[in-house]
Amino acid sequence: MKNSKQKITKAVIPVAGLGTRFLPFTKTIPKEMLPILNIPSIEYIIKDAVNAGIKDIIFVTSARKKALADYSDSYPWLENELLKKDKIAELNLIKHIPSIANYIFVRQSVQLGLGDAVLKAKYAIGNEPFALLLGDDILINDFKNINKNSILKELVDLYQKYQKTTILVQQIEGKAIEKYGVVGVQKNIDKNNYLLNSLVEKPNFKNAPSNLAIIGRYILKPEIFNYLQNEEIDPKTGEIQLTNAISKYLKDNNDVYAHLFKGRRYDMGNILGFLEAQIDFALNNKKYRKVFSEILKNKIEAIK
Ligand code: G1P
């Protein structure tokens, strides 16, 4: 069977980063466990994958990430305690993540960047196309259907249609584009989808090929591993850049697509994004909306 016809059933989620922007919290607890309300942010990433049909999730992890492994495992003692106390809703909450996917852990012992992290998943992926989800980017299309939410599904559906490497992008205006990988567009494929002609990691605002920034969802073909293997460590960052490997793949194959994301994005990699997520999720939560709106209104009044 040709790779291109295979279904996307595996996803890589790199979680080896140090989370320095959240120190001292991240001295002992992975930043992926930071909650939005009561739910660890990684749960939204896992559900984005599972709701897109992913069965196997490969975490690329590092030292001090044990909480993540425990979170994706069942916890019979706590399950029994909750059962004895007839706390069924809470029981279902803790049983959910262990039951919806298979979890595989591979280690990235030296922090050599995103490209290297993806390369570490090579043997768990094998020779098939796969999804890549970055844990910092929580993406929401529709708060009303939050449990079915999946942005990755849009990319998986596009892959089924075109069988192309596909990257999610978002319009970012002004100098903020310098914090992202940025794509250049060759032509429109259809509404919201583009064939690319370049990818540049964190360009200078003046040299950015467009205002379309790469955000954390990709469908990659196994050929990308060959490009990653040949990628040199970037002397400026000390990292192997995934964007550079995809750029070389694009030059050889001319078949990388980008899909435009129009929903809400929360950057859980920094404290302001984390705060914004708390507010929006609380305002969109049946249980908290009313009371929290009042609290917020009072705060805004106080600011005025
Ligand atoms: C990574 C990617 C970058 C992308 C960004 C999205 O950068 O290298 O291309 O735009 O994620 O969040 P990082 O934020 O890890 O520096």
Residues whose N, C-alpha, C, O or C-beta is under 5 A from the ligand:
A	BS01	G1P	L114 K179 Y180 G181 I214 I215 G216 T243
